[in-house]
Structure formats: C-alpha cells, structure tokens
Amino acid sequence: MYLKLAWRNIWRNKRRTLITVSSILFAVVCALFIESIERGSHDLTVENMTRFHTGYLQVQDFRFQDEPSLDNAFYYDPDLFDSIEQNTEGIEFTVPRIDGFMLAAGEELTRPAMVLGIIPEREDRLNSLEGRLIEGRFFNDGENSAVVSRGLANRLNVAAGDTLVLLGQGRFGMSAAGKYFISGIVQLPLREMDNQTVYLSLSEAQWLLSAEGYITSLLITPETAGQVSVIAETLRNTFEGTEYRVLTWRDMMPELIEALEFDKAGTRMFMAILYVVIGFGIFGTILTMTLERLREFGILLSVGMKRIKLATVVFIETLLISILGVLSGFGLGLLLIVYFHINPITIGGDGAEYMQDMGFDPILPTAIAPDIFFYQGSVVFLITLVISLYPSFKILRLNILEAAKK
C-alpha cells in the first residue's frame, strides 16, 4: 500500500518529479562518462604498449630482464614452443622477436635505432602492423629489406625506395653491419617507438646480429586479457627448472603501472569534488521539493495520519525518484559511451604532443565495462539515498500548526 501511494504521489506533480529525476540523471551521466574516459584511455595505452612493445606475456632467458643484451638471447625451438602453444589452454598464438640497438644511417644523417627482427605474418596478427603502412609495402619473411617507422624516417630524411645502413654490435661482441632497401614506412602509435624503430625479417636480423636460431623474447598473446595471470602461472610451472623466465606486462612495465595509478589518483580527486557538487545539487532539489509540500504534510498530520507512516511514504517517494534517475542516467550514459567508443574524442595542438610524450594516444576513447555502471550508479544512488532521509526527518520534527499556515 505504501509503495502504491508513493508511486501515485510522485506523479501528482510531474514537473517537480522530472526536475528531481533530471538532476540525478545528470549526476549519473557525468560520473559514468568521466570514469569511462579514464578507463578507455588506460586500456588503449596498455593495448598499444602490449601489442607494439612487450606483449601481454613474454618468455625470456632468465638473465635477460636484468641484463637486456643479445648475449642473453635464447635458442628458439619452433617444435617445442609450438607444442606449448597448442597444449596450453588460453594461448591464442605466439610471436618470436629479436631486438637490439644499432646506429641507423641514411645518405647524410645517423640516428640510434631499435632493430626488431620479426615474422611479418605473426607480427601483423598481433598488432595489424601492415595496416599502419603509410608508404611502400611490407617485406616478406627472409627478404633483405627493411621497414622504418615514420618518426625515424623523418629524422634520417629517408623514404621508401631509399637505402638504410645499420651498424652496431651483434651477439658476443661480433661486428654487425648491413645495408637494406627500405620497402616501406610505418606509423606507430607510440612516439618513442615511432622515433626509433626498424623492422627486419627475423632470419635477416638473426644473421645481422650473429644470432642465427636465437631470439630475445617470445611474446604470448592470450585469447582474452583476463587470462594473463593463469597462463603465466601455467607456463612458470612448465618451465620450472629451465633457463626460461615468464613475465607479464605488469612485470615488464612498472613505470607504466605507476603512471596509470598516478592518473587514477587525480581522477579520484576530481570525482570526489564532483560527488560533493552532485550531492549539493540533489540536496537543493530535494530541499525545494520538501519545502513546497510542508503545508500538505501539515494537513495530513492534522487529520490523523501518523508521522512514521507519512515519513515512510515520503522516503519511498524519494527512493523511487532516485531509482528512476539512476536508471535514466544508465540509459543516456550508455548511449554517450557507445557513441564516443565508436567515435573517440581527438585532441590536437600542444595537448596532443604532451599526451604522445607521456606514451598516450592523443584521443579519448570510452570503455564499456559493467563495473563502471555498477560502481558509479551505486555511489550516486547512495548519495541520493542519504539525502532522501531529509524529508523523513523533517516530517518527524514538523510543527503541525506552523506547517498548516504555509
């Protein structure tokens, strides 16, 4: 009976109810959108770093993490690792790489470069690398040519069709020098990598670095990101007692974790301020609604309605309004999040350069995750629920004579 009475009451004055619902709706949409943008930006950064740099999981020689040198590369046995890939649940595919730092030279300029030896088909499956070509074509496996990142190409003043000279040190101090035809230019999403990366086929890079048959890392791509910890534990048990070491992206990029946590702390502070503003906004709406109904409350009490029953009905009214506001906010918030997930906000100018320097893409995508809706909806609902107690307390302490005169 209380619920039915409360439902009828909230629609007696539709304008007042819609104003209150709108204030809660606005609060929910703001909270959802801010949280979704932060989560989306972080997810994109992790995605770029894992797909273009470290992978979600890596198998390395146990000495390589502390001393990342070609001397600590390990022998790549395709039969062994293909068997592990096929027999370990959750692994989608593996990507072998060999990398080393060398000097890269064009006709006039020389710059330091990170040389990555890859199998083009597997690398493309990992990060759609061929789709990022802006000039020329990608080499075939075993081909004596190179693909250069756009930033490095600009620094060396070279283009597709030019010649690139690589000079450095190979495994165990061997001299490493080679001259390569530049078959294509690729644009990478991470500025640090875009300014220094040269791709060679895996067999060519192994020959150049005097490391035939060896790789520095084997990237393991899980079927879903949530399986990383489980696969890592399984592989660690598999490789126990060997010289292989299994690392997750969190193990390999502690600086990125710290940067993301710092960014989250700033967002939490901003959200706390937003919650305070939201709370006062909703309280102002509830306060106005309560003051407008004081005469009504006084009359109901004067004709014999018990205070506790009236307070209960009014509390249910504000509770229903809160639920309507949160659910409406979920609906509108979902539409906005989905739209900006498909069409992310693009940042230009100095802001874009700053974000790229920090390792972030200059875009603000949104993340679609159920826990965002649950968390933000719960917080706004609790704020509204606490504020909704005010009309009930007001009724319990209401002076009937004064209220009837209003």
N, C-alpha and C positions, 0 to 999 in steps of 0.2 A: 504494500500500500504506500509506504514511504517513497519507494522508487517511482511508482506511477505518479504520485503527487508532485515529486521533484521534477520529473520529465515535463509535466504539464506547465509547471511554474516557469521553467527556463524559456518556454516559448510564448509565454504571455507577453513578454516584451522582447520581440525578436531583435530589435536594433541593439539593445543593451547586451543581449547574449552574443550576437555576432561580433560586437566590438571586443568583448572579452575573449571569445574564441580566436579572433584575429590577432590579438596581442600574443597569445600563447603560440599560435601558428607561426608568427614572425620569429619568435624566440627559437622555436624548434628548427625552422629552416636555417636561421643564421648559424646555430650551433652545428647542425649537420653539415652545412656547406664548408665551414671553416675546417672542421675535423676531416672531412673528405678530401679537401685540397691538400692538407698536410700529409695525410696518408698516401694520396696519389703521387705526390712529389717524391716522397721517400721510396715508395715502391718502384717508381720509374728509375730513380737513382741506383737502387740496388739491382734492378733488372739490367741496366746498362753496364754497371760495374761487373756483374757476374757473367754476362754474355760476351762482353768485349775484352774483359781483363782476366778475372780469376776463375770464372765458372762457379757453380754452386758448391762443387766438391772438387778436390784435386788429390791425385796420388803423386807423391814426390819421393825422392830419396830422403832418408831421414835427416841428412845433413843440409839439405837444400834451403829449408826455411831460415836457418841461422846463417848460412853462407850461400847466397844465391849465385852460384858460379857454375859454368859449364863443366867444371871438374866434378861436380856433384850431380851430373845427369845420370839417368839410369837406362839400362837396356830395355827397349820396347819389344816385348814378345807378343805379336798380334794374336797368336793362338791362345796364350794364357789370358790376356785381357778380354778377348772376345768371349772366352768361356765364362769369365767372371761376369761380364755384361749380360750374357744370356741367362745365367743361373742365379743372379741376384735380383730379388724382387724389388721393383720400383725404379730401376735404372732404364732410362729411355735410350740413350746412346752415349758413346764416349768420343772425346776429341783429343788426339795427341798433339802436342806442341813442343817446339824447341825455341828458345829465345836467348838473345844475347845483345849486348850494346856494342855498337860499332860506329865508325865515322862514315857518314854518307856524303858523297860529293857529286855536284852537278858539274857544269862546264867551268863555273867560276867560284862557286860558294861551297863551303863544307859545314856540315852540322852533325851533332851527335844524333844517333837514331837507335830505336829499339827494333831489332830484326826478329820477326816472328816466322818460323817455319811451320806451315800448316798443310793439311789435306783440304783442298778447296771445298769439296762436296760436304765434308763433315763440318767445316767451319761455317759454311753457308746455312747448314741445318741448325746450327747453334744460334746464329745472330743475323741471318739474312744479309750477309756481307755483300754479296753480289748485287743486291738491290740498292746498295748505297753507292754504287759506282756513279760518278758524275762525268767521267771521261774514259774512253777506251773500253777495254774488256778485262775480264779476269783470266789469269793463266790457268792452264791445265796442270794436273799433277805431274811433276817431273820436268816441267817446261823451264827453260833457262831464261826466265823473265821475272820482273818484279811489279808489284802494285804498291803505290806510295800514297800515304794519307794526304789529304788536301793541304793541311797546315804545313807539313814538311815540304811538300812540293812548292808551295809559295815561298817558303824560306830558302829553298835551293834554287828557285826560279827555273823549275823544270816542268815538263808536261808529258802527256802520253806520247810515245814515239821517241823520246829522248833517251840518253844513256845515263845510268846511275852507277857510280863506283862505290863499293863498300870495302872498308879497310878496318881491320881490328885484330883481335886475338881469339884463337879457337881453343879447343879443349887441350888441357895440359900445356898451355903456352905456345901452341902451334900458330904460325902466321896464318891470317885469314884475309884474303883479298879476292875480289871478284868484280866483274863488270857485267851489268844487266840491262837489258832492254826494258823500258818502262811500258808495260802493256796497258796500264790503267791508273786512274786516280780515284780514290775512295774517300768519302766524307764520313768521319767517325763522330759519334755524339759526345764523346768525352774530349775536352780540349787538350788535356795533357797527352792523350794518345794520338789525337789528330795532328799534333805538332811534331811527332817523332817516330811514327810507325812505318816500317817497310815490311811487306808481306812477300815471302818466298815460298815455293812449294817445299814440303817437309824434306824430301830427299835432297833437294838442292841446298837447303840450309844446312842439313847434316853434313853434306860434302864440304861446303864452305867452311864450316866450323870444326872440321876434322872430328866429327862425332857420328860417323855412319852407324845407323842402327840405334842411336841413343835419342832420348827426349828429356826435357827438363820437367815436364808436367803432363799428366793425363787428366783432362777435365771430364768430369762425370755429370751428366745432365739428368736430374730426376724427372719422373713423369709429372710430379707436382712439387712445388716448393716446400710443402709441408712434410715431405718425406726425407728431407736432407738429413736430419738427425738420425733417423732409423737406418738409412743406408750407410751413413758414416760409421755407426756402431757395428753394423754387419761386416763392413769391409775391414775395420780395425781388427775384428776377430779373425777374419780370413787371412790377413797379412801379419798376424801376430808371430813374432819370431823371425821376420824377414827384415830387409832394409827399407821396405816401403812404409811411407807415412801417409795417413789420410787426414786432410784438413778441410774444414768447412769454410764458406766465405766469411763467416764471423771470425774465424781464427786468422784468416789472411788479411783482413781489413779492419783492425781495431780502431784505426783513425776514423774510418767512415762511421763506425758504430758510435764513437764519441761525438762526431759532428751531428749525427741524426738525433742523439739524445739531447744535445745542446739545443738543437732546433725545437725538439719536442718541449723542452723546459720553457722556452719562450712562448710557444703556443699555449701551454697550460696556463701561464701567467695571463696571457691575453684572454683566454677562455674564462678564467676566474673573474676578471674585470667584466667580461660580457655577461656572466651569470649574475653579477651584482646589478648591472644595468637592467637585465631581463627581470630580475626579482622585483626591483622597484617599479618597473613598468607594469608588471602584472599586479603588484600590490595596489598601485594607483587605480587600476581598473576595478579591482575587487572592492577597494575602499569607496569609490564613487558609486558602485552598484549597491553597496550596503547602505550608504547614507540616503540614497534615493528611496530605499524601502523601509526606513525606520518607522514611518507612520503606519505602513502595512503591518510591520511586526508588532507595533504597539496595539493596534486594533485587535489582531489575532490573540494576543496575550490577554487583553481586557475582556474578551468574550469567553475566556476559559481554556484556551489551548495551553498545554503545559510547555514550559520553557525548553525542557530537554527534547521534547518531540519536535518543536519548531526548529531548535538548533540542529537536530539530526536531519530534518528535511532540507534545511539551507545548506548543510555540509554536503549532502548528496547532490544538491543542485550544482554547487561549485565543483564537486568531483566529476560530475557528468560533463560540465563545461570543459574541465581540464582534459578529460579523455577525448572529447571532440576536437579540442585544439591540438593535442599531440598527434592524433590520427590524421587530422588535416595537414599538419606540418610534415608528417611522414610522406603523404601523397605528393604534396608540392615539392618537398625536398628531394624525393626520388626522381621526379621529372627533371629538376635542375641538375642533379648529379649525373643522371644518364646523359643529358644533353652535353654537359661540359666534359663528360668522359669521352664522348664521340668527337666533340669539337673543343679541345682544351684551349684555355686562355694562353695567348702568346705574349711574351714580354719582349720589349725592344729596348734599344738605346743602352745606356750605362747599366741598367738593371740586368739586361741580358748578359753583358760582359762579366758582371760581378757573379752571377749565377754560374756561368761557364767556368770561371776561375775557381769556384768552390766545388766544381765537379758535378753541377746540376744542369740539366737541360733548361733552356730559357722558356719553358712552358709550365702551365699549372693544370695538370690533369686532375680529375677527381677519381677517387677509389669507391667502388661499390662493394661494401662489406656489411653483412648483417650486424656485426658487433658495434659498428658506428651508430646505427639506428637504435640499437638496444641501449647503449651507454648514454648517448645524448638525450634520447627520449626519456630515459629513466631520470636523469638529472633534472631536466626541465619539469617533468611530472612531479618529482619530489618537492622542487621549489614551489610549484603551484599548490601542491597538497598542503604544505606548511602554511602558505599564505591563506589557503581556504579555511583554516581554522579561525581566522579573524572574525568573520561574520557570526560564527557559532559562539565565540567568547563574548561578542558584542550583545548577542541576544540574551545570554545568561546573566549579563550585568545591566540589562536595559531597564531604565526607569519608564514604566508604562505611561505615566501622566505626561512626562516631557515628550515622549515619542509620539503620543496621540495628538499633541499640539503642532507637530511639524507638518 
